[in-house]
Amino acid sequence: MNNDYLNTTGRIFDIQRFSVHDGPGVRTIVFLKGCFLRCKWCCNPESQNHQIETMIVDGKEKIMGRDVTVAEVMEQIEKDRIYYRRSGGGVTLSGGESLAQPDFAAAILRACKEKGINTALESTGCAGYDKIQKLLPYLDLYLMDIKHTNSEKHKQFTSQPNQLILENARKIAADAKKLIIRVPVIPTFNDTEEEIRGIAEFTKSLKTVEELHLLPYHRLGEDKYKGLGRTYELHGIDLIPDEKIQRLKKVVEETGLNCRIGG
């Protein structure tokens, strides 16, 4: 077997072990550098630029980004195989947006599948479908964000319209082994019952999708913007009360979808 693909090089900024989010079981999350969107609430602003950056963390400079081979990533992943087997977990690619480095992302997923490791991808789906097709053969679960059905409002809060994303969602629903739609619920952007119902109805129209996750807004990434010398544009907006999130969950369930809070 030709293993040259293990020498494929890409840029990451973190590998997080023992996660219980972003897919089933205990997971290792590989965070890739680069993203096509600029969401105002992004909790990983250090992921947005592909360039290696310096961020101030706890008063000290920290280099965000490093170039690694697939083989080097797999060395870290292999350490946790026992936890994957026991929990039904595996590896999730996140970011940033993995589709900004499609060859590298596909190579990691291929390496995982050849080792019998479950794979997942957390993605905006904002890329040419040819890039998405590179990953699908090695992907067990596609976790796709649908942030809004209104393209103008989507562009206002993320820098990009949503037509390509919605078009890709339809294709992914037909081609992926499993697709779950996730909605970051953001005050002033998409936290009304009408907006969430619109996303849920679109999700229901995808036919093969049965599950939607609501991800309540949090401020965990706000300090990173200061560390990068950037402005956090949503500073001061309130968190969403739990009772409101529960109402939005019922709105989703009224469309016939399974809904959970958190990813």
N, C-alpha and C positions, 0 to 999 in steps of 0.2 A: 504494500500500500504506500502511495506517495504521500508523505507527510510535510511537503514543502509549505503547505498553508499555515503550519504552526509557526513559521517565521514571519507571517504577516504582522506588520507593525501598526499600532494605533496609539492614540493619546487618551489617557484616562486621568481622572483627578482623585479617585478614591476606590477602594474595595472594602465594602462593609460586610462583615461576617455575622452570622447568627441573627439575621433579620427574620421577623415573623410577618412582614408586610410584603406587598408586591408579588403575590403568588402564594401557592399552598406550602405549608410546612415551614421548616427552617431553611433559610435561603442565604446565598451569598449574592450581594448586589454589586455589580461592576458599573461604575459611573463613567461614562464617556464624555469627552469634551466636545463642545460645539452644539449649537441649536439654531433652528431657522426662525424661531419665535422669540419674542421679548415680552413675556407675560409680566404684567405689573406686580403680581404677587409671587413670582418665582422664589422658591425657598433655596434654590441652588444657583444664585447669580454667577458664581465662579465657574459654572458649567457652560454659560452661554457663548463665550468667545472660544474659538478653537485655540487661540494663542495661549501659551503658558503665561500665567500672571502671578503677581505677588499680592497677597491679601494679609492685612493685619489681623491677627487672631490673638486675643488676650495680650495685646500690646507688643506682640512679636511678629516679625515678617514670616510668612509661610508661603512656599512656592506651590501654586495650584496648577497641576498638570505635569505629567511625565510620559515619555514614550516607552512603550513596552511591546514585546512580542506576544502572540497568542500563547506560546509555550510558557512564558513567564506568568501570564494570567492563570493558566491552568495549574501551575505549581501551587498557587494560593487556593484555587478551587478544590483541588484534590485533598487538601487538608481536612475538609469538612464532609467528605463523602459518607462517613458513618452517620452523620446527622441527617443527611438527605434520605438515606435508606430508612432510618427509624421514623422520620416525620412525614415522608412523602414530599420532601422539599427539593431544592435544586438551585439553579442559577437564574438570576434576572438581570438583564441589561437595562440600564437606566441612564440618566444624564442630567442635563443636556438631552440630546436627541441622537440615538444610535444610528438613525438613518443618515446623519451627517458623515458617518464613517461606515458605509454599508459593507465594504469588503472585510474590514476588520471585525465588525459585528457578526457577519455571517460566519467568519472563520472561528470565532469563539463559540458560537452556537453549534457549529459542526463538530468541534472538538468535544464539546459537552455531550452531544448525542452519541458520538462514537465511544464515549465512556459510560453510556447508559444513564446520563444525568438529565433530569427534567429541566426544561428551558422555558423562560418567559421573557417578554419584552414589554417595557413600559415606554409608550411612544405617543407622539402627537399625530402620527400619520401624515405629516406635512412634508411630502417629498414625492418625487416621481415614482410611479408604481413599479417601475423596473427595479428601483432600489429595494422596495418592500419585498418583491418577488425573490430576491437573493436570500432573504432571511427565512421565508415561510417554510421551506423544506425541513429546516432544523428547529422549528419553533412549536412548542406544545401549547403555549398560551400567549395570546396577544392582548395586552392591557392597553386600551386605546382611549385617550382623552377626547371627549366631545365637550367643548367648553360653552358653546352657544350655537343656536340655529340662525341667528341674525348676523349676516356677514359684516355689516358695517360696525356693529358693536364689538364683534369679535376682533376686527382690525384695530379698533380704538384701544382695546385692552391688551392685545397680543402682538400688534404690529403687522399682522397678516390677515387677509380675508379667509373665509372658511370653505369656499367652494371645493378646493382640492381635497381638503380633509374629509368633507362629507362624501365626495365621490369615491375617495379611497376606502372609506368605511364600508361602503356598499360592496366593493370588490373584496376587501379583506373578509367580510362576513361570508362571502361565497367560497373563498379559497383557504382560509386559515382553519387549523384543526379546532381551535376554540377562540372566540373573541368575547371579551368582557368590556363594556363601555364604562368609563369612569368620568365623573364630573367634579372638578374642583369647584366647590360652592363658595362664591366670592361676593361679599356685600358690595352693593352699588353696581355689580356686573351681571350676575345671573341668579340671584337668591330669591326671586319671586316664584310663586306657585305657577304662574303662567309660563315663565321661562323654563323651569324645570320640567313642566308638563310637555313643552315643545321638544325638549331634548329626549324625554322618555318616549314620546310618540315616534320621533325619528328612529330611535333605537329599536322600538317594536317593529318598525317597518323593515328592519334588516332581516327578519324572519328567523335566521339561525341563532340570533342572540337572545339569551334568556335572562341575563343578569346585568344589572347596573349598580355601580357603587357611587355613593355620594361622599366626597372628601371635604369635610368642613374646613373653611379658612383658618389658618393659624399664622402666627408671626415669628415662627422659629428661625426664619432666614433673614429677618430684618437687620440684625447687626452686621451681617456679611456685607451689605451694601456700603455701610460706613467703612468697613475694612478694605473695600475695593475703591473707595473714594467716589462712590456713586450715591444718588438720591433714591430713597425708597418712596415711591409715589403714593403708596396706600397708607402711609403713616397716619395713625390716629383713627382709622376706621374700627368699628367695634367688631368683636367676635360674634358669631351667630349663636343665639341661645339654643340649648338642646331641644326645647319644645318646638322651635321652628324647624330644626332639622328633622324632627320626628314627623311634623306635618308634611314636609317635602318628601320624606320617605313614603308616606301614604299616597301622595300624589303619583309617585312612580308606580307603586303597587297597583293603583287603580287602572293602569294601562295593561296589567297582566304580567309585568316583569317581576322577577325576584329582585329585591333591593337590600343592600346592606350599607351600613355607614362605616366608612374607613376602608382602606385598601388591603 
